Amino acid sequence: MSPTGCQGIARRVLQGITAVGLGVAMATQAMAAEPGQSQPVTAEFEQRVKDYILSNPEIVVQAIQLYQSQQQAQKAERVKVIIEQSRAQLLADPEAPVGGNPEGDVSVVAFFDYNCTYCKKVAPVMSALEQQDTELRIVYKEFPILGPVSEYAARAALAADAQGKYLELHNAMMNSSRRLSEALILGYAADLGLDIDRLKTDMQAETISAQFARNRVLARTLGITGTPGFVVGAEIVGGAADQATFENLIARVRQAP
């Protein structure tokens, strides 16, 4: 968190603690007053509360830590609810390609773009997880957000699925060290033995456009605005996380009641 952000939280916490102190004072004075009477909180008492806080700054640090912990817990709970409400779209979209073990006990849902540097960085991690974990299921959510070539690549991959070679073309493009172009994509497809004329026709299918639209809505619902983004169990991971992070998340899903 930036210093400005911390300072902002500190100010709010200080104001909150002061307000609580003043509230206690008002309640105490109200109980001590004669029936039908009220006593104003004095500026002197307000200053005493502020002075105490400034003389004991550790309570502000503790309050900030508590505030941040509560915010994180509330965010995690909101994410959990959203994921549960979106479970069918995440895990059971019949148009979404699936890798690993289709009947696996844990699913990793991946939102990605073939021209995304960080997506390419995490691709070997996903391959390693798939190879070592025979019960892992990977759901691929094409999420082309980096321009026309990214969409062309995503269309080609989904069209290749009609010829039974989605994963082959997906891996070829994701593992490519070159910036993708239409010619390069078609070259990879040809190398894999795909029927290029059929591929080009299938790339224009309305079902692919509809799938892109569903993925965009789903990503927005989950708060995923960039690539890569992953959903594992009740948690969302943004960015190129390492293998240990995914292993821990997968283990938590399996350990959950």
Buried (B, 14 or more C-beta within 10 A) or exposed (E): EEEEEEEEBBEEBBEEBBEEBBEEBBEEBEEEEEEEEEEEBEEEBBEEBBEEBEEEEEBBEEBBEEBEEEEEEEEEEEBBEBBEEBEEBBBEBEEBBBBBBEEBEBBBBBBBBBBBEBBBEBBEBBBEBBEEBEEBBBBBBBBBBBEEBBBBBBBBBBBBBBBEBBBBBBBBBBEBEEEBEEEBBBEBBEEBEBBEEEBBEBBEBEEBEEBBEBBBEBBEBBEBEBBBBBBBBBBBBBBBBEBEBBBEBBEBBEEEE
